[in-house]
Amino acid sequence: SDTYTLVFYYVPEDLDLLSTPNAYAIPKPLDAITLQDIEKMFPLNTYESKRTQSENPFHFRFKYKYNGNSVWLDVNNQKIKVPKCDGKIIMKVTRKIPKDML
């Protein structure tokens, strides 16, 4: 299909800001995207994960509105559809391994 969804993210340790996030495209509709898709397509994973085959070197949290407040949700199930905020996927990504250790 020709449907692409932009996924927005920032990495606080890299001095990224939520106000000017990075983005990448996943070739699926918004409501079909799972944590597995997020991890598999995450652009920083391509070179960094080769060194740490055992697990994903990043931890993903998803922005979500709960009772009118914004919260960051942890998702651990690979098959689960990821949370959205205002019709967008917005992630705060933290490194499990510091950048200078890679």
Backbone torsions as a table, in degrees:
resi	resn	phi	psi	omega
1	SER	NA	163.2	-178.9
2	ASP	-94.9	12.1	-176.9
3	THR	-84.3	123.5	175.6
4	TYR	-122.5	144.7	176.1
5	THR	-120.5	131.8	174.7
6	LEU	-82.7	132.9	176.8
7	VAL	-111.9	124.3	-177.7
8	PHE	-99.1	140.5	-180.0
9	TYR	-152.4	158.5	169.9
10	TYR	-142.4	151.3	-178.7
11	VAL	-117.5	100.4	-175.6
12	PRO	-53.9	-38.0	-179.0
13	GLU	-64.0	-24.7	178.6
14	ASP	-89.1	9.7	-178.6
15	LEU	64.8	25.0	171.5
16	ASP	-72.7	156.9	178.6
17	LEU	-120.3	142.3	176.9
18	LEU	-61.6	-30.1	-178.7
19	SER	-69.4	-23.5	176.6
20	THR	-131.4	73.2	-173.8
21	PRO	-74.3	162.1	167.8
22	ASN	-82.7	166.5	177.9
23	ALA	-149.5	152.2	170.3
24	TYR	-144.8	161.1	-174.3
25	ALA	-104.8	139.8	173.2
26	ILE	-117.4	128.8	-175.2
27	PRO	-78.1	60.0	179.1
28	LYS	-149.3	157.2	173.7
29	PRO	-68.2	153.7	-176.4
30	LEU	-49.3	-45.7	-172.7
31	ASP	-78.5	-2.3	-178.8
32	ALA	-103.6	-5.3	-171.2
33	ILE	-78.7	129.3	-179.6
34	THR	-109.4	169.7	176.0
35	LEU	-58.9	-36.1	178.2
36	GLN	-59.5	-43.6	177.3
37	ASP	-61.4	-45.0	-178.8
38	ILE	-57.9	-49.1	-177.1
39	GLU	-67.8	-42.5	-175.9
40	LYS	-65.4	-38.4	-174.4
41	MET	-94.7	-5.8	-173.8
42	PHE	-59.4	121.6	-170.0
43	PRO	-62.8	-33.5	-178.6
44	LEU	-74.2	-13.4	-179.4
45	ASN	-72.5	-26.6	-168.8
46	THR	-56.2	-47.6	-178.4
47	TYR	-95.4	-27.5	-174.0
48	GLU	-80.3	-33.5	-175.1
49	SER	-73.5	-18.6	178.6
50	LYS	-61.1	-27.4	-179.3
51	ARG	-84.0	-23.4	-178.3
52	THR	-125.2	74.0	-176.7
53	GLN	-61.4	-29.0	-170.1
54	SER	-63.0	-41.1	-178.5
55	GLU	-151.6	165.3	177.8
56	ASN	-65.3	129.1	-179.0
57	PRO	-76.6	1.4	-178.2
58	PHE	-121.2	151.2	174.7
59	HIS	-116.1	128.0	-175.6
60	PHE	-106.2	130.4	171.2
61	ARG	-120.9	144.3	-173.3
62	PHE	-115.8	131.7	179.1
63	LYS	-72.1	137.3	-173.1
64	TYR	-151.1	143.7	177.3
65	LYS	-94.8	125.7	179.6
66	TYR	-130.2	117.9	-176.4
67	ASN	51.0	39.2	177.8
68	GLY	82.4	-5.0	178.3
69	ASN	-106.2	148.2	174.8
70	SER	-84.7	131.8	176.2
71	VAL	-131.8	161.6	175.1
72	TRP	-104.8	118.5	-177.0
73	LEU	-100.0	137.5	171.4
74	ASP	-90.6	136.5	176.9
75	VAL	-125.2	127.2	-177.9
76	ASN	-112.4	-17.7	-178.3
77	ASN	-85.0	120.1	-177.7
78	GLN	-59.8	-28.9	-172.3
79	LYS	-90.7	-9.7	-174.3
80	ILE	-74.6	144.8	174.3
81	LYS	-72.0	133.2	-173.5
82	VAL	-75.9	150.0	179.4
83	PRO	-66.1	150.5	177.5
84	LYS	-119.9	159.2	175.5
85	CYS	-133.9	120.0	-178.0
86	ASP	52.5	40.9	176.2
87	GLY	74.8	16.5	179.9
88	LYS	-133.5	155.3	171.0
89	ILE	-96.4	118.1	-178.4
90	ILE	-126.4	123.3	-174.8
91	MET	-121.1	143.7	165.8
92	LYS	-104.0	121.1	-174.4
93	VAL	-111.9	126.1	176.7
94	THR	-116.4	149.2	-179.6
95	ARG	-87.5	129.9	174.6
96	LYS	-75.5	-26.8	178.7
97	ILE	-120.5	127.2	179.6
98	PRO	-56.0	146.9	-176.5
99	LYS	-56.5	-39.2	-175.8
100	ASP	-76.8	-2.5	176.0
101	MET	-91.8	-10.7	-173.9
102	LEU	-79.3	NA	NA
